[in-house]
């Protein structure tokens, strides 16, 4: 099944996500020394008085009071893990967008494949005949259906939506996907459970789980940078298989 146009689009999408992930790494490498330098003046401060710092408010100008020791603690928290947790959440979001773009591109070329049933994935919703007949632009209607279907696909856990991508497009279930499932499970813990390991994390991460029930997961510079490398590897595996099959 040759489709050079599809293969080229995936090539561009993969290049773009790799560039974006690399940009995050470059930015953090540039930003961390600046933050360490900014923290230094609070480390040596002897002041115990509160200082005012502007904070956003809906209806009026507001300020929060912090001592220099509290500012030092804020810097410590973000330099050690806070920045990397926030960037991990953002990078996973951007990577999921890349996966969605690949699937959307494929289904625009092969719309009938949207009817394919994959275990764990809700079937594509039917279009009422009346709406189909009344549609003035069938292409826009198809785009809407694809968008709504993929929204349902990506509501599932990563192992399910990656299984869907593999089944529909014909991508191999690469070993790198297992690392991605753990990274995504870590992101979910950061957002929903204050980084404390629960059963859901263990179910998603499986043998790649990095801690036991009740432990606090570490998301530091080493972990985040390793996650970037692993996400790039997943994107490369997808591009490789698509090029092999469609180019």
C-alpha beads as a LAMMPS data file, in Angstrom:
LAMMPS data file: protein, C-alpha beads

247 atoms
246 bonds

1 atom types
1 bond types

-500.0 500.0 xlo xhi
-500.0 500.0 ylo yhi
-500.0 500.0 zlo zhi

Masses

1 110.0

Atoms # bond

1 1 1 0.000 0.000 0.000
2 1 1 1.959 2.984 -1.272
3 1 1 1.038 6.524 -0.303
4 1 1 4.048 8.776 -0.590
5 1 1 2.061 11.909 0.324
6 1 1 1.007 10.389 3.653
7 1 1 4.537 9.184 4.394
8 1 1 5.924 12.673 3.688
9 1 1 3.381 14.323 5.987
10 1 1 4.278 11.957 8.810
11 1 1 7.950 12.678 8.152
12 1 1 7.268 16.402 8.626
13 1 1 5.124 15.813 11.702
14 1 1 7.818 13.666 13.293
15 1 1 10.521 16.220 12.541
16 1 1 8.362 18.915 14.122
17 1 1 7.710 17.034 17.376
18 1 1 11.377 16.082 17.719
19 1 1 12.343 19.714 17.215
20 1 1 9.774 20.806 19.814
21 1 1 10.996 18.288 22.380
22 1 1 14.586 19.333 21.725
23 1 1 13.585 22.986 22.155
24 1 1 12.314 22.182 25.660
25 1 1 15.653 20.635 26.533
26 1 1 17.599 23.573 25.134
27 1 1 15.439 26.082 27.013
28 1 1 15.819 24.305 30.358
29 1 1 19.568 23.984 29.909
30 1 1 19.692 27.743 29.316
31 1 1 17.248 28.641 32.105
32 1 1 18.606 26.548 34.984
33 1 1 21.897 28.466 35.475
34 1 1 19.924 31.726 35.515
35 1 1 17.618 30.376 38.201
36 1 1 20.552 29.132 40.274
37 1 1 22.127 32.587 40.035
38 1 1 18.860 34.264 41.022
39 1 1 18.504 31.919 44.018
40 1 1 21.979 32.786 45.309
41 1 1 20.995 36.221 46.623
42 1 1 18.302 34.629 48.816
43 1 1 20.686 31.956 50.115
44 1 1 23.002 34.553 51.605
45 1 1 20.290 36.923 52.806
46 1 1 19.994 37.563 56.546
47 1 1 16.694 39.422 56.198
48 1 1 13.652 37.977 57.959
49 1 1 11.180 40.607 56.842
50 1 1 8.355 40.026 54.397
51 1 1 8.558 41.537 50.947
52 1 1 5.655 42.133 48.619
53 1 1 5.383 40.338 45.270
54 1 1 2.709 41.056 42.716
55 1 1 0.290 38.149 42.102
56 1 1 -2.585 37.961 39.598
57 1 1 -6.116 38.702 40.733
58 1 1 -9.419 38.928 38.893
59 1 1 -10.770 42.213 40.157
60 1 1 -7.932 44.173 41.796
61 1 1 -4.188 44.458 42.175
62 1 1 -2.885 42.081 44.830
63 1 1 0.442 41.271 46.428
64 1 1 1.718 38.221 48.316
65 1 1 4.264 38.506 51.122
66 1 1 7.303 36.255 51.267
67 1 1 10.549 36.288 53.240
68 1 1 13.891 35.703 51.521
69 1 1 14.005 32.235 53.096
70 1 1 10.638 31.442 51.529
71 1 1 11.887 32.696 48.158
72 1 1 14.866 30.385 48.474
73 1 1 12.504 27.474 49.144
74 1 1 10.447 28.382 46.057
75 1 1 13.562 28.373 43.901
76 1 1 14.694 25.071 45.397
77 1 1 11.366 23.437 44.665
78 1 1 11.236 24.511 41.022
79 1 1 14.919 23.955 40.287
80 1 1 14.851 20.433 41.729
81 1 1 11.536 19.156 40.344
82 1 1 8.776 21.718 39.786
83 1 1 10.041 22.868 36.394
84 1 1 10.537 19.310 35.188
85 1 1 7.086 18.212 36.329
86 1 1 5.483 21.126 34.500
87 1 1 7.505 20.531 31.348
88 1 1 6.738 16.804 31.427
89 1 1 3.000 17.536 31.511
90 1 1 3.363 19.944 28.592
91 1 1 5.616 17.641 26.559
92 1 1 3.216 14.708 26.948
93 1 1 0.369 16.925 25.800
94 1 1 2.315 17.981 22.721
95 1 1 3.316 14.372 21.998
96 1 1 -0.296 13.232 22.169
97 1 1 -1.116 15.981 19.690
98 1 1 1.532 14.543 17.367
99 1 1 -0.054 11.087 17.626
100 1 1 -3.471 12.594 16.979
101 1 1 -2.160 14.453 13.928
102 1 1 -0.708 11.230 12.504
103 1 1 -4.020 9.411 12.946
104 1 1 -6.039 12.329 11.600
105 1 1 -3.814 12.536 8.535
106 1 1 -4.195 8.793 7.919
107 1 1 -7.997 8.814 8.289
108 1 1 -8.292 11.706 5.872
109 1 1 -6.563 9.549 3.273
110 1 1 -8.422 6.367 4.241
111 1 1 -11.740 7.455 5.786
112 1 1 -13.304 3.990 5.669
113 1 1 -10.699 2.786 8.186
114 1 1 -12.513 4.855 10.804
115 1 1 -15.060 2.030 10.882
116 1 1 -12.442 -0.488 11.982
117 1 1 -13.148 -1.880 15.437
118 1 1 -10.293 -2.126 17.905
119 1 1 -10.687 -3.607 21.376
120 1 1 -11.133 -0.956 24.046
121 1 1 -11.834 1.865 21.603
122 1 1 -15.397 3.191 21.208
123 1 1 -16.822 2.754 17.719
124 1 1 -17.029 5.816 15.533
125 1 1 -20.422 7.511 16.102
126 1 1 -22.915 7.245 13.244
127 1 1 -23.937 10.318 11.281
128 1 1 -27.710 10.789 11.022
129 1 1 -28.832 10.401 7.404
130 1 1 -30.606 13.749 7.546
131 1 1 -27.410 15.501 8.604
132 1 1 -25.404 13.743 5.897
133 1 1 -27.860 14.771 3.171
134 1 1 -28.070 18.334 4.436
135 1 1 -24.307 18.830 4.693
136 1 1 -23.138 21.411 2.159
137 1 1 -19.493 20.458 2.632
138 1 1 -18.901 16.729 2.979
139 1 1 -15.169 17.213 3.585
140 1 1 -15.813 19.424 6.616
141 1 1 -18.317 16.900 7.900
142 1 1 -15.716 14.155 7.577
143 1 1 -13.144 16.280 9.408
144 1 1 -15.607 16.806 12.245
145 1 1 -16.357 13.087 12.487
146 1 1 -12.645 12.239 12.531
147 1 1 -11.994 14.875 15.197
148 1 1 -14.817 13.625 17.422
149 1 1 -13.759 10.006 16.977
150 1 1 -10.128 10.724 17.845
151 1 1 -11.232 12.647 20.916
152 1 1 -12.875 9.422 22.098
153 1 1 -9.798 7.399 21.144
154 1 1 -7.468 9.583 23.208
155 1 1 -9.730 9.437 26.230
156 1 1 -8.505 5.850 26.628
157 1 1 -5.279 4.898 28.358
158 1 1 -2.089 5.125 26.270
159 1 1 -1.759 1.371 25.700
160 1 1 -5.250 1.396 24.144
161 1 1 -4.817 4.390 21.837
162 1 1 -1.356 3.213 20.789
163 1 1 -2.907 -0.182 20.037
164 1 1 -5.477 1.610 17.919
165 1 1 -2.759 3.485 16.021
166 1 1 -0.867 0.238 15.437
167 1 1 -3.948 -1.651 14.239
168 1 1 -5.396 1.031 11.975
169 1 1 -2.219 2.349 10.362
170 1 1 -0.200 -0.858 10.520
171 1 1 2.573 0.314 12.850
172 1 1 4.422 -2.339 14.826
173 1 1 3.968 -2.537 18.590
174 1 1 7.486 -1.300 19.265
175 1 1 9.235 -2.049 22.558
176 1 1 9.695 1.706 23.056
177 1 1 5.938 2.032 23.564
178 1 1 6.300 0.433 27.014
179 1 1 8.506 3.319 28.166
180 1 1 5.941 5.765 26.829
181 1 1 3.182 4.144 28.891
182 1 1 5.206 4.671 32.071
183 1 1 5.910 8.301 31.178
184 1 1 2.230 8.928 30.518
185 1 1 1.326 7.225 33.806
186 1 1 3.801 9.478 35.615
187 1 1 2.189 12.529 34.020
188 1 1 -1.211 11.365 35.277
189 1 1 0.156 11.017 38.808
190 1 1 1.568 14.538 38.723
191 1 1 -1.758 15.963 37.604
192 1 1 -4.172 13.829 39.610
193 1 1 -2.386 12.345 42.639
194 1 1 0.451 14.658 43.727
195 1 1 3.015 12.193 42.278
196 1 1 2.049 9.494 44.799
197 1 1 1.956 6.011 43.275
198 1 1 -1.495 4.419 43.158
199 1 1 -2.882 1.240 41.629
200 1 1 -3.772 2.996 38.389
201 1 1 -0.143 3.976 37.861
202 1 1 0.981 0.394 38.510
203 1 1 -1.608 -0.949 36.063
204 1 1 -0.515 1.483 33.335
205 1 1 3.242 1.268 33.861
206 1 1 3.349 -2.490 34.550
207 1 1 6.940 -3.789 34.534
208 1 1 8.257 -0.266 33.898
209 1 1 6.863 1.053 37.207
210 1 1 9.531 3.071 39.027
211 1 1 8.140 2.837 42.566
212 1 1 5.716 0.914 44.746
213 1 1 2.265 1.740 46.061
214 1 1 2.267 4.872 48.212
215 1 1 5.761 5.985 47.178
216 1 1 6.358 9.442 45.765
217 1 1 7.632 9.379 42.175
218 1 1 10.713 11.425 41.401
219 1 1 10.493 13.680 38.363
220 1 1 13.802 15.518 38.146
221 1 1 16.100 16.678 35.376
222 1 1 17.482 13.199 34.688
223 1 1 14.016 11.662 34.407
224 1 1 12.601 14.431 32.234
225 1 1 15.537 14.397 29.825
226 1 1 15.339 10.599 29.607
227 1 1 11.612 10.925 28.880
228 1 1 12.330 13.309 26.008
229 1 1 14.726 10.787 24.499
230 1 1 12.175 7.979 24.860
231 1 1 9.351 9.999 23.285
232 1 1 11.607 10.811 20.342
233 1 1 12.337 7.106 20.001
234 1 1 8.599 6.323 19.893
235 1 1 8.043 8.958 17.210
236 1 1 10.970 7.549 15.227
237 1 1 9.553 4.013 15.402
238 1 1 6.203 5.258 14.085
239 1 1 7.839 7.174 11.233
240 1 1 10.062 4.200 10.375
241 1 1 7.148 1.783 10.030
242 1 1 5.021 4.242 8.064
243 1 1 7.878 4.908 5.652
244 1 1 8.448 1.178 5.238
245 1 1 4.783 0.505 4.489
246 1 1 3.594 3.593 2.629
247 1 1 6.677 5.047 0.981

Bonds

1 1 1 2
2 1 2 3
3 1 3 4
4 1 4 5
5 1 5 6
6 1 6 7
7 1 7 8
8 1 8 9
9 1 9 10
10 1 10 11
11 1 11 12
12 1 12 13
13 1 13 14
14 1 14 15
15 1 15 16
16 1 16 17
17 1 17 18
18 1 18 19
19 1 19 20
20 1 20 21
21 1 21 22
22 1 22 23
23 1 23 24
24 1 24 25
25 1 25 26
26 1 26 27
27 1 27 28
28 1 28 29
29 1 29 30
30 1 30 31
31 1 31 32
32 1 32 33
33 1 33 34
34 1 34 35
35 1 35 36
36 1 36 37
37 1 37 38
38 1 38 39
39 1 39 40
40 1 40 41
41 1 41 42
42 1 42 43
43 1 43 44
44 1 44 45
45 1 45 46
46 1 46 47
47 1 47 48
48 1 48 49
49 1 49 50
50 1 50 51
51 1 51 52
52 1 52 53
53 1 53 54
54 1 54 55
55 1 55 56
56 1 56 57
57 1 57 58
58 1 58 59
59 1 59 60
60 1 60 61
61 1 61 62
62 1 62 63
63 1 63 64
64 1 64 65
65 1 65 66
66 1 66 67
67 1 67 68
68 1 68 69
69 1 69 70
70 1 70 71
71 1 71 72
72 1 72 73
73 1 73 74
74 1 74 75
75 1 75 76
76 1 76 77
77 1 77 78
78 1 78 79
79 1 79 80
80 1 80 81
81 1 81 82
82 1 82 83
83 1 83 84
84 1 84 85
85 1 85 86
86 1 86 87
87 1 87 88
88 1 88 89
89 1 89 90
90 1 90 91
91 1 91 92
92 1 92 93
93 1 93 94
94 1 94 95
95 1 95 96
96 1 96 97
97 1 97 98
98 1 98 99
99 1 99 100
100 1 100 101
101 1 101 102
102 1 102 103
103 1 103 104
104 1 104 105
105 1 105 106
106 1 106 107
107 1 107 108
108 1 108 109
109 1 109 110
110 1 110 111
111 1 111 112
112 1 112 113
113 1 113 114
114 1 114 115
115 1 115 116
116 1 116 117
117 1 117 118
118 1 118 119
119 1 119 120
120 1 120 121
121 1 121 122
122 1 122 123
123 1 123 124
124 1 124 125
125 1 125 126
126 1 126 127
127 1 127 128
128 1 128 129
129 1 129 130
130 1 130 131
131 1 131 132
132 1 132 133
133 1 133 134
134 1 134 135
135 1 135 136
136 1 136 137
137 1 137 138
138 1 138 139
139 1 139 140
140 1 140 141
141 1 141 142
142 1 142 143
143 1 143 144
144 1 144 145
145 1 145 146
146 1 146 147
147 1 147 148
148 1 148 149
149 1 149 150
150 1 150 151
151 1 151 152
152 1 152 153
153 1 153 154
154 1 154 155
155 1 155 156
156 1 156 157
157 1 157 158
158 1 158 159
159 1 159 160
160 1 160 161
161 1 161 162
162 1 162 163
163 1 163 164
164 1 164 165
165 1 165 166
166 1 166 167
167 1 167 168
168 1 168 169
169 1 169 170
170 1 170 171
171 1 171 172
172 1 172 173
173 1 173 174
174 1 174 175
175 1 175 176
176 1 176 177
177 1 177 178
178 1 178 179
179 1 179 180
180 1 180 181
181 1 181 182
182 1 182 183
183 1 183 184
184 1 184 185
185 1 185 186
186 1 186 187
187 1 187 188
188 1 188 189
189 1 189 190
190 1 190 191
191 1 191 192
192 1 192 193
193 1 193 194
194 1 194 195
195 1 195 196
196 1 196 197
197 1 197 198
198 1 198 199
199 1 199 200
200 1 200 201
201 1 201 202
202 1 202 203
203 1 203 204
204 1 204 205
205 1 205 206
206 1 206 207
207 1 207 208
208 1 208 209
209 1 209 210
210 1 210 211
211 1 211 212
212 1 212 213
213 1 213 214
214 1 214 215
215 1 215 216
216 1 216 217
217 1 217 218
218 1 218 219
219 1 219 220
220 1 220 221
221 1 221 222
222 1 222 223
223 1 223 224
224 1 224 225
225 1 225 226
226 1 226 227
227 1 227 228
228 1 228 229
229 1 229 230
230 1 230 231
231 1 231 232
232 1 232 233
233 1 233 234
234 1 234 235
235 1 235 236
236 1 236 237
237 1 237 238
238 1 238 239
239 1 239 240
240 1 240 241
241 1 241 242
242 1 242 243
243 1 243 244
244 1 244 245
245 1 245 246
246 1 246 247
